[in-house]
Amino acid sequence: MTAAVLERAESVAGSGPRQEMSSHLPVLDGIRGLAIIFVMCAHGGRFLPGQDTTVGHALVVLLNLGWCGVQLFFVLSGFLITRLLLAKKESGRRQGLFADFYTRRALRIFPLYYVALAILFLARHAASIDVGPVSRADAFWYLFYVQNWWNAAGHIPEAVGHFWSLAIEEQFYFVWPMLVIGIMRRSLARICLGIVVAVIALRLVAAFAIGASSLWLYHATVAQVEGLAMGALLATFAADGSLSANARRAGTAMVVGILALVALILASRTTAMFGVNTPFSVAASVAFSLTFTGAILYLLDRPDSLAGRAMQHRGLRAAGRISYGLYVIHYPVSWALARPSIREFFGPTVILAYVGISIALAMLSWHFLERPFLALKDRFGRRSELAPAGGAPSSVRL
């Protein structure tokens, strides 16, 4: 989902009296893997057999909860990007900082994204396949990463509807570095809290006073940045050495978030809140973001706990490594396999085809497209230095 979250951090461990966690955070690799599994479950529920039965319907509802993976990606992205920017800022080496940051982001994000867009656009216009942006004018929104606003207006093309979250992250990358570098860390923490409160207030006013559509409430950037802000707040805790002190609040955040989700389920009495069908979906986004913020805070402070070790499982970390490719690719695969003729060809194995083809294409993307461009990063400025307050510097690849 985020693309910042989908990049594996590589570092040399540092040490110091106030350093509360190592520069390399293996637990986050697993969390990335868990997030993409959630998202793939949400888009794979359509392939479950027996959906007209009580058990089958219940399983589909459960899988639909996987949309929360987007919120998890947002929180992780806000944390990682803010953490890296604070490290650059506090290293004292600001010359070329913005050029270095944006060049590295472009090398990480753009190649696969634009290759995928080109393939889908050609499929529509050369092979007359009903997929992707309808016209060149529609494609404009995707070329410049503003398609979430197009979605908010009610336009969600087949196979690329999930790109809305990538647009929000790219808009975040455009603005956030200047803010992080330009203000004090304590002020940044207050701004993060202010953003969360403002987004919640905006959603309430837009939904119940103005009557904004649920699509706008779910896709508009101004209504979907609280997860990024919560992740950024975690980064300020890590940077000023207060991670452990604030980790005591992790349980409270998780309990509040979970109780809010239960209340939303009871209030809606339908599965609508697990899609983009009611204002409940917007409220659920806040609840999920709060829950995940508490969970990540706990895992960062206690990586050796049972949950922390589970997040460092080899399989989850492997999924996290290719999660950007999986995110971009899995939904077009799901859309294609859902076509009646293709679904009939695979029969009951269609869900296995969905998972297998998505993983295979993501691995090909990683080895032959993403990694070669990642290798170019070191030609555009040297590695950032991550130096927690009072600690020895260590590098982290941005």
VENSULWO-V965052 format. One record per run of one state. SS is the DSSP state (2 for helix, 1 for strand, 0 for the rest). FROM is the first residue (numbers start at 1). LEN is the number of residues. If there is no record, write none. Layout:
ss={SS | SS}
from={FROM | FROM}
len={LEN | LEN}
This chain:
ss={0 | 1 | 0 | 1 | 0 | 2 | 0 | 2 | 0 | 2 | 0 | 2 | 0 | 2 | 0 | 2 | 0 | 2 | 0 | 2 | 0 | 2 | 0 | 2 | 0 | 2 | 0 | 2 | 0 | 2 | 0 | 2 | 0 | 2 | 0 | 2 | 0 | 2 | 0 | 2 | 0 | 2 | 0 | 1 | 0 | 1 | 0 | 1 | 0}
from={1 | 11 | 12 | 16 | 17 | 26 | 48 | 54 | 92 | 97 | 127 | 136 | 144 | 147 | 153 | 161 | 183 | 185 | 211 | 214 | 220 | 221 | 224 | 226 | 240 | 243 | 248 | 250 | 269 | 272 | 275 | 279 | 302 | 306 | 312 | 314 | 322 | 323 | 338 | 340 | 375 | 377 | 380 | 384 | 387 | 391 | 392 | 394 | 397}
len={10 | 1 | 4 | 1 | 9 | 22 | 6 | 38 | 5 | 30 | 9 | 8 | 3 | 6 | 8 | 22 | 2 | 26 | 3 | 6 | 1 | 3 | 2 | 14 | 3 | 5 | 2 | 19 | 3 | 3 | 4 | 23 | 4 | 6 | 2 | 8 | 1 | 15 | 2 | 35 | 2 | 3 | 4 | 3 | 4 | 1 | 2 | 3 | 2}
